[in-house]
Amino acid sequence: MRIVTISALVFSASALLGPLIRLVTYPPANVSPGAVNNFIYDLVFLLWPMQSLAVMEVNTGRTVAVVVAVAANILLFGIIGLAVGISASRHFGFVVAYLLVCVLVSILALWGAGFSFAHLNAFALIAALVVYGATFWATARAVGR
């Protein structure tokens, strides 16, 4: 039970990274030149997959939309953390779970690029996979695996 709780907490905390990057770089157009801005946009897209819920801003206002999108991201990452904690009774479970997350994030990146490798931001994808890898590594260290 300790492994599952720690895993859910670590993953839930890591869910805040995407929103924090967006907060630091807001508004996006004023941050940096095009290539860096595209990298940041794509990285946040991959680290904060629930940000699309913020489109409800039109009806609810910016604050409510951001709170819902961030809370949904924390919930999503917490559920993933629970699943990782349950499946990670051995070191092999962490590896399999990380590979599954890599596949899902890669599919998300391809979807965001219109399923076109020409529009895929490989640097943002690699950076996101490294961040997710760090989350898995921190979880494994915290539970002693």
N, C-alpha and C positions, 0 to 999 in steps of 0.2 A: 504494500500500500504506500510506503514511503517513496518508492521509485515513481509511482504514478503521480503522486502529489507534487514531488519536486519537478518532474518532467512537465506537468501542466503549468506550474508556476514559471519555469524558465521560458517555456514557449510563449506564455501569455505576456511576459515582460518583453520578449523579443518582438512581439506584435506591435510595439510602440515605435520601433525604429523607422518604419516607413512614414508614419505621420510626423515624427520628429524631423526627419529630413525635409519633408514638405513644409513644415512650419519654419524651419531655418531658411529655406530657399524660396519663401513666398514673398511676393508674387513671382511666378516662374519666369516671366518675360524679362524681368529686371535683374536677374541673377548673374548671368554670364553669356558668353557667345553661344551660337547655335549648337555646336557639337556637344559642348558640356551641358547645355540646357536639355538637349535630347537625351543624354546619358542619365541625367538626374531624373527626368520625367519617366524614362523607362525603368530605372531602378526603383523608384517609388511605386510604379505600377506593379512591379514584381514583388515588392516587399509589403505592399498594402493592397492586396487583391480585393478587399471589400470597399475600396474608395469609390467604386462606381455607385454605391448606395447614396453618395452625397448629391446625386442629381435631384434628390427630393428637396434640395435647397429652394427650388422654385416655389414649392408649396409650403414648406415648413420654416424656412429661414436658414441662414448659414450655420448658426450655432447648433441647432437641433440636428441638422444634416451631418455636421462634423462629429458630433457626439455619437450619433447612430452608426456612422461609418467606422469610427475608431472602436466603439464597443463591439460591433460585429466582427472586426478584425481580431480583437482580443478573444472573443468567443471562438472564432474559427481556429486560431492558433492554440487556444486552450484545449479544444477538442483533439486537434492533431497531437498536442503534448500528451493528452490522456492515452490516445491510441499508441503513441510511441512508448509511453511508460508501461502499458500493458504488454506490448509485443517485445519489449526489450529485456526479457528475463536473462538474456545472454548478450554478449557483445555483437553477435551476428544479427540480432534483432535490430540494433541501431543501424547497422550497415544496410540492411534490407529496407528499413523505413526511410533512411536518407536517400537511397536510390529511387524509391517510389516518389518521394518529394521532388527529387531532381527531374524525374519524368514529368510530373504534373506541372512544375514551374516552367519547364521547357515547352510544354503544350500551351500554357498560358502566354508565354512569350511569343510563340508562333501565332497564336490567335490574335494577340495584340498587333502583330506585324502583318496581319491579313493573310496568314499562312504563306508568307513569302520570305524566303531566306535572304532575298535582296534587301528587305526592309527590317530584318531582325537586327537588333542592337546586341551583338555578341558580347561586347564588353559589359553591358548592363546585366545580361544573363549570367555571365561568369561571376560578376561581383555579387549578384543575388545568391547564386549557388554557394559562394564562399561564406556569405552571411548565414545562410541556412546551415551550412556545414559547421560554422562556429557555434550555432545554437545547439546542434546535435552534440558537438564536442563538449560544450559547457554542461549539457545535461548528463552526458556520460561521466564526466569528471565529478559532477555533484552527487551522482548516485553510486560512484565507485566502480564503474565498469571500465 
